[in-house]
Amino acid sequence: MRAQPGATAAPKVLFSEDFENGLPGNWEGAPLLSEGLPAGSTGAACAKPGEDIKSNHAWADGHFTVEDGLYFNYWARFDSAQWYQAFVFCKAKGQEAKDRSLYEAEPPVFNDTDWHLVSIPFADFKATMGPNQGNSPKPGEVCWTYFWSFQKRNLGMAVDKVWVTKGKRGVNRVRFHGNFTPKEGQALAETDKDEREQLWRLVAAMKPEGLYTTFSPYWAASSRVKPAMGVLDSGGEVGNHGLLFFDAKLQAAYKSWLKQVLTEKNPHTGLPLAQDPALAIIQLQNEDSLLFWTSQGTKGAAAAELRRQFAKYLDENAKTIRSVTGELTWDYANGVCTLNAPKAQGVTGFLSKGGTFKLADVEIRSGNEYASVLAVSMDDQPLSNSGKTLVQVGTTERPPGWKTRPVDSAVEKETRKGELVLNFGTKPWQIVEGEVALTIANPSLKAAHVLDANGMSVKDVPLEAAGGGKRLTFPPDAMCVVVE
């Protein structure tokens, strides 16, 4: 079984309350919820109409002691998506402490009724009452109670599991990398049922532990599919590199394998994987692409078919290649590729010499020699009226000391120019600062927030009105900005 962690080692947990054994004594305004829970849960605290949810008191020793770098985490859902407040009461440890302060934070608001994980840095809590007014909780203080306030509004909040961690990152996902191609003696459309059983068992085992699963069903290098089964002969010695992208028979078989794995009931959970929220990601295929080095292994009849299909989308006069939908265009003369779909628009390649790239709803200009810029709707609406758009910028990355020199290489009786790596360099990797400005034709946008590596908002950046839309000068040291 090839199960791999999906993130770094789990952070230290200082405190946890999961309601698995019911509500702790003396919780206020919070009857136990037993239906509509997230995967693996058996209970959650639910607010009474018009009342706050308040934890029990741990006056003397506190629920936990404040340290630098803490996060206040909980799962929450709402019947009505509106602002609310999270509070922690902290003080010095001991029975006689009188210097207690009330600290407040404003968590994010989610515009649906799904369960969401909320992680609030303790540094975001600020004292609104007490001697530490305006400051964050002090290391060494203890949190003796915490609560969520709705100001007498009925938001229908439910809280499932509350925990405090030292640091934010942790393992919450594993990856199953398997081979679901048919075994010897099976028909092309049949999947490996033993492999499926291993996947089903893994999902069932990870689910009650709160771990999601990524499903990786296909790797061309280890595929057991042979030309005798009816697929194209690539003439290669190993695997089926590239075939999944253009061989119709292999594509039909692949869909059949996934249908057998995803739609038949998992006997260990009672749910098909297609309906199980514990299956977080399907990695359609592993380490193969027509733009990857593995494409060099596509030969013979397969290569001939690829050339035939490729010719339909090639405009040799304009030196462009377009996708089936026309939403992707590769200008290979200038080294630029654009994406121009209603909900996602961007450009990648040698941008500085390209001037302004005008897409349907986004205009992009960059001073970077090479960069990628992408705007994606986060609310399933077209960018022209999306209420929340993620803008991402990537530039050249190199380790210090990286060094190459030009070389000529013999490849299949041809001489090709390339680069020989002389020095791989050292840590840390260095990233070229972005020089990007973009305008989104959406006048309803009002604010922009820089996100850190955890997807948390760290600072605001200005938006400017521009020709019926909004212009964003992307911060040079940022990689992701949410505009809303």
Buried (B, 14 or more C-beta within 10 A) or exposed (E): EEBEBBEEEEBEEBBEBBBEEEBEEEBBBBEBBEEEBBBBBBBBBBBEEEBBBBBBEBBEEBBBBBBEBBBBBBBBBBEEBEEBBBBBBBBBBEEEBEEBBBBBBEBEEBEEEEBBEBBBBBBBBBBEEBEBEEBBBBEEBBBBBBBBBBEEBEBBBBBBBBBBBEEBBBBBBBBBBBBBBBEEEBEBBBBBBEBBEBBBBBBBBBBEEBBBBBBBBBBBBBBBBBBEBBBBBBEBEEBBBBBBBBBEBBBEBBEBBBEBBBEBEBEBBEBBBBEBEBBBEBBEBBEBBBEEEBBEBBBEBBBEBBEEEEEEBBEEEEEBBBEEEEBBBBBEEBBBBBBBBBBBBBBBBBBEEBEEBEBEBBBBBBEBBBBBBBBBBBEEBBBBBBBBBBBBBBBEEEEEEBEEEEEEEEEEEEEEEEEEEEEEBEEEEEEBBBBBBBBBBBBEBEEBBBBBEEEBBEEEBEBEEBEEBBBBBBBEEBBBBBBB
